[in-house]
Amino acid sequence: MDPLAADPAPVEPTPTELTPADWHGFPHTLADVLPAASVALGIAPGGAGPVVPPGDSVVVLLIDGLGATLLNDYADHAPTLRELTSTTLRAGFPATTATSILSLTAGTSCGVHGIIGYSFRPGDECRTRGSRRVLNSLRWTLDNASGPSALMTYPPALVRTERGSLEELAAEGVRVTYVMPGEFRGTGLTMAAFRASGQFVPAVTPDGIREAVLTTLRRRSRHRRFVYAYYSELDMAGHIHGPGSAEWLAKLHVVERLVADLVSELNDGTTLLVTGDHGMITADRAIDIDTSPVLLDGVDAVAGEARVRHVYATPGSADDVLSGWSSYLGDAAHVVPREQTIDEEWFGPIVSDAVAQRIGDVVAVARGNTTLTRSTRETMESMMLGHHGAWTAAEQLVPLIVASG
């Protein structure tokens, strides 16, 4: 029996896709946020980016998993967030945490900063030892999320080499503070994304985040200030229970209270920017790569995540892999060769030669509510209800919430 035909009918409406041809309708992305903050701090001249009120302090609060479509759907649960939404941004492709955080802090798309997905295979120029292996960029591990550390094999300074917006702020004398979980300190992703020197304040809970941000802002300073803060639990609730679930809504209420509290205590000259790194959809159709021999024939490695896959072919097999994946998946996914992704600017208008070699020989973007899972290699990820990464508006669009003191 055809495994695709045996899948149950979708239980939700098919999400609206924003293919590359539609992206011009949302001209601003996460990569435009820090350049706009630079304008607000008086470091850079005004441009065509999002408008941020001028002042001497800017706080960027990243809420992992805060999608604009989800916020619209559940606006009654988050009136402050909805009222203060200034515009809608596109996260960028793929819409996933590691890529989005780099796009935010570097001020560029991933074709330049090089973190092209949840996992991918870096080029030889990034490798200091061993054979070329897949890098899980979120965990900075080899092969998968629970693999050995990749810090020695793929040093962050080699994987991401371009200077970005955050370093520019620090170079102009802006005092930088990081408010994030203490466990993030010294990780590969942190070293790749947050290369500007600054004060690290560990905080996980909403109360801890609020207190760390406000304490930083209350200190007298002759310098302009930039604070980056991060909250993760909305994303986790969405992955485990599904976006829109009771558990997810409870975390949305937490985010609403956190933002409302910060807004009420902003001092003069301070601007708060709140955004997300991606949205999320609830998956209802899984195609398991690990139990589909045609999807492994001629394949050396499969990376990415369940909504976007990088497929690396064995030498001489790229055309056969493209044909095999296209035929098997049919309308369940967009399946194209690497060259087409570059021509159509999937990973941004500029893709450096080094980054181009990290893109799979074949790239597959799941459509509708489909996921391309790996039950053996990615057991935990395959059990999740909520997913992101692909082209739907629910995954791609994030709000930019703006408040000033």
Secondary structure, DSSP 4 states (H G I P E B T S, - for coil): --TTTTSPPPSSPPPPB--GGGGGGS--BGGGHHHHHHHHTTSS---SS------SEEEEEEETT--HHHHHHTGGG-HHHHHTEEEEEE--SS--HHHHHHHHHHTS-HHHH---SSEE---GGG-SSSS---EETTTTEESSTTS-B-TTTS-HHHH--S--HHHHHHHTT-EEEEEE-GGGTT-HHHHHH--S--EEEE--SHHHHHHHHHHHHHS--SS-EEEEEEE-HHHHHHHHH-TTSHHHHHHHHHHHHHHHHHHHTPPTTEEEEEEES---EE--EEEEGGG-GGGTTTEEEEEEETTEEEEEEPTT-HHHHHHHHHHHHGGGEEEEEHHHHHHTTTT-S---HHHHTTS-SEEEEE-TTEEEE-TTT-HHHHT-SEE--SSBHHHHEEEEEEEE-
